[in-house]
């Protein structure tokens, strides 16, 4: 399965484009992080870890997930 990873010091975000249903919940919730017109389209540095976790947990398709670094 195709999985894209976006990391910072605290976490890694995983995006599965083949699972994504393009509901735009991510873009509407955190537009400074998610911009499908740009590359990379996820700019993890534009939100706090807590903001990212809260948004990812609302992803209806499960295309976005994350792992916290120890």
C-alpha positions in Angstrom: 0.0 0.0 0.0 1.2 3.5 -0.9 1.9 5.5 2.3 3.4 8.9 2.6 5.2 10.0 5.8 5.6 13.5 7.2 7.6 13.9 10.4 8.8 16.3 13.0 10.6 15.8 16.3 7.5 14.7 18.1 5.5 12.7 15.6 5.1 11.1 12.2 1.9 11.5 10.1 1.0 8.8 7.7 -1.2 9.4 4.7 -2.6 6.6 2.5 -3.8 8.3 -0.7 -5.6 5.2 -1.9 -7.8 5.2 1.2 -8.5 9.0 1.2 -12.1 9.9 0.3 -11.2 13.6 -0.1 -13.8 14.7 2.5 -11.6 17.8 3.1 -12.0 17.6 6.9 -8.3 18.0 7.2 -8.1 21.1 4.9 -11.1 22.7 6.7 -9.8 22.0 10.2 -6.1 23.0 9.7 -5.7 24.9 6.4 -2.2 26.0 7.3 -1.1 22.4 7.5 -3.1 20.8 4.6 -2.9 22.4 1.2 -3.5 19.9 -1.7 -2.3 22.5 -4.2 1.2 22.6 -2.7 4.1 20.0 -2.5 4.5 18.7 0.1 0.8 19.1 0.8 1.2 18.4 4.5 3.2 21.0 6.4 3.4 19.4 9.8 5.4 22.3 11.2 2.3 24.6 11.0 0.4 23.2 13.9 1.1 21.8 17.4 1.2 18.0 18.0 -2.1 18.2 19.9 -3.8 20.1 17.1 -2.6 17.5 14.6 -3.7 14.6 16.7 -7.1 16.1 17.2 -7.6 16.6 13.5 -6.2 13.2 12.4 -8.6 11.5 14.8 -11.5 13.1 12.9 -10.4 11.7 9.5 -13.5 9.8 8.3 -11.7 7.4 6.0 -8.7 6.6 8.2 -6.3 7.8 5.5 -4.5 9.9 8.0 -2.9 8.3 11.1 0.1 9.2 13.3 2.7 7.8 15.6 4.2 9.7 18.5 8.0 9.5 18.9 9.3 8.3 22.2 
